[in-house]
Amino acid sequence: MNEPGLEKAMDTLQFLSQDSEARRLYEARQKYLHDEASMLDRAESVGMAKGLEKGLTKGKEDEKKNIAKNMLSMGLDIATIAKATGLTEQEVKSIQV
C-alpha cells in the first residue's frame, strides 16, 4: 500500500476490531466530533439569521431617514414628515440639523 491515508485507515480498523474498549472510545470520540460540528453549524446559521435581520432593520431605518431628508428639502413640516415616515419628530429634527 502506497497511500498513507488508506494505510492509516486499515491500521485503525485492525486496531479497533481487536479491542472493544478502544472501539467504544473511538465511537464516543466520533460522536462528540459530529455533535460539535452540528452545534457549530447551528450557531453559524443562527448568527447569520440575526445579522441579516439586523441589517434589514438598519436598511429600513436608513431609508426612512433618507425619505425624511428629501421631504425636509421639499419644505414639508416636521409633524407631517414624522407621520409619513414613522419617525419621531425628534428623529426628524435631528436629520434637519
C-alpha positions as CSV (number, residue, x, y, z in Angstrom):
1,M,0.0,0.0,0.0
2,N,1.4,3.3,-1.1
3,E,-1.4,5.5,0.0
4,P,-0.8,6.8,3.6
5,G,-4.5,7.7,4.2
6,L,-5.7,4.2,3.2
7,E,-2.9,2.6,5.2
8,K,-3.8,4.6,8.3
9,A,-7.5,3.6,7.9
10,M,-6.6,-0.1,7.6
11,D,-4.3,0.2,10.7
12,T,-7.2,1.8,12.7
13,L,-9.7,-0.8,11.5
14,Q,-7.4,-3.6,12.6
15,F,-6.8,-2.0,16.0
16,L,-10.4,-1.3,16.6
17,S,-11.5,-4.8,15.6
18,Q,-9.2,-6.3,18.3
19,D,-10.2,-4.2,21.3
20,S,-13.8,-3.5,22.1
21,E,-12.9,-0.8,24.7
22,A,-10.8,1.1,22.1
23,R,-13.8,0.7,19.6
24,R,-16.2,2.2,22.2
25,L,-13.8,5.1,22.9
26,Y,-13.3,5.7,19.2
27,E,-17.1,5.7,18.6
28,A,-17.6,8.1,21.5
29,R,-15.0,10.4,20.1
30,Q,-16.6,10.3,16.6
31,K,-20.0,11.1,18.1
32,Y,-18.5,14.0,20.1
33,L,-16.9,15.4,16.9
34,H,-20.1,15.0,14.9
35,D,-22.2,16.7,17.7
36,E,-19.7,19.5,18.0
37,A,-19.7,20.1,14.2
38,S,-23.5,20.1,14.2
39,M,-23.6,22.6,17.1
40,L,-21.2,24.9,15.3
41,D,-23.2,24.8,12.1
42,R,-26.3,25.6,14.0
43,A,-24.6,28.5,15.8
44,E,-23.4,29.9,12.5
45,S,-26.9,29.7,11.0
46,V,-28.4,31.5,13.9
47,G,-25.7,34.2,13.8
48,M,-26.2,34.7,10.1
49,A,-30.0,35.0,10.6
50,K,-29.6,37.5,13.3
51,G,-27.1,39.5,11.3
52,L,-29.5,39.5,8.3
53,E,-32.4,40.7,10.4
54,K,-30.2,43.5,12.0
55,G,-29.1,44.6,8.5
56,L,-32.6,44.7,7.1
57,T,-33.8,46.7,10.1
58,K,-30.9,49.2,9.7
59,G,-31.7,49.4,6.0
60,K,-35.3,50.3,6.7
61,E,-34.3,52.9,9.2
62,D,-31.8,54.5,6.8
63,E,-34.5,54.6,4.1
64,K,-36.9,56.3,6.4
65,K,-34.3,58.9,7.2
66,N,-33.5,59.5,3.5
67,I,-37.2,60.0,2.8
68,A,-37.4,62.4,5.7
69,K,-34.4,64.3,4.4
70,N,-36.0,64.6,1.0
71,M,-39.3,65.8,2.5
72,L,-37.4,68.4,4.6
73,S,-35.8,69.7,1.4
74,M,-39.3,70.0,-0.1
75,G,-40.2,72.2,2.8
76,L,-42.7,69.9,4.5
77,D,-43.3,70.4,8.2
78,I,-41.8,68.1,10.8
79,A,-45.1,66.7,12.1
80,T,-46.2,65.7,8.6
81,I,-42.8,64.1,7.9
82,A,-43.0,62.2,11.2
83,K,-46.4,60.8,10.3
84,A,-45.4,59.9,6.7
85,T,-42.1,58.1,7.7
86,G,-42.9,56.6,11.1
87,L,-40.0,58.5,12.6
88,T,-40.5,60.6,15.8
89,E,-40.5,64.3,15.5
90,Q,-37.2,64.3,17.4
91,E,-35.6,62.0,14.8
92,V,-36.8,64.2,12.0
93,K,-35.4,67.3,13.8
94,S,-32.0,65.6,14.2
95,I,-31.9,65.0,10.4
96,Q,-32.7,68.7,9.8
97,V,-29.6,69.8,11.6
